């Protein structure tokens, strides 16, 4: 009788541990996806800032060249 309870408890522990590990892995994956998404947004914002700065510099240089003529 005791060995049957031990075996059942052991199997329940294995199954519950397996599902707990899956749950933790899914949460970890969601957290990683959130971080990656945030990094992509930051990179896009920086790229937009760089493009705007480059466009301003080009505009300023064009105005300077037109004034020299």
C-alpha positions in Angstrom: 0.0 0.0 0.0 2.8 2.4 0.9 4.7 1.7 -2.3 1.5 2.4 -4.4 1.1 5.8 -2.7 4.8 6.5 -3.2 4.6 5.6 -6.9 1.4 7.7 -7.5 2.9 10.6 -5.6 6.1 10.3 -7.7 4.2 10.3 -10.9 2.0 13.2 -9.9 5.2 15.1 -9.0 6.8 14.4 -12.4 3.7 15.4 -14.3 3.2 18.6 -12.2 6.9 19.5 -12.5 6.7 19.0 -16.3 3.7 21.4 -16.6 5.2 23.9 -14.2 8.4 23.9 -16.4 6.3 24.6 -19.5 4.5 27.4 -17.8 7.8 29.0 -16.7 9.2 28.6 -20.2 6.2 30.3 -21.7 6.4 33.3 -19.3 10.1 33.6 -20.0 9.5 33.6 -23.7 6.8 36.3 -23.4 9.2 38.4 -21.3 11.9 38.0 -23.9 9.5 38.9 -26.7 8.5 42.0 -24.8 12.1 43.0 -24.4 12.9 42.5 -28.0 9.9 44.5 -29.1 11.0 47.4 -26.9 14.5 47.2 -28.3 13.1 47.3 -31.8 11.0 50.4 -31.0 14.0 52.1 -29.5 16.1 51.3 -32.6 13.4 52.6 -34.9 13.2 55.9 -32.9 17.0 56.3 -33.1 17.0 55.6 -36.8 14.3 58.2 -37.3 16.3 60.7 -35.3 19.4 60.0 -37.4 17.5 60.4 -40.7 16.0 63.7 -39.6 19.4 65.0 -38.5 20.9 63.9 -41.9 18.0 65.6 -43.8 18.5 68.9 -41.8 22.3 68.8 -42.6 21.6 68.2 -46.3 19.2 71.1 -46.3 21.6 73.4 -44.6 24.4 72.5 -47.0 22.2 73.0 -50.0 21.2 76.5 -48.7 24.8 77.3 -48.1 25.8 76.2 -51.6 22.9 78.2 -53.2 24.0 81.3 -51.3 27.6 81.0 -52.5 26.4 81.1 -56.2 
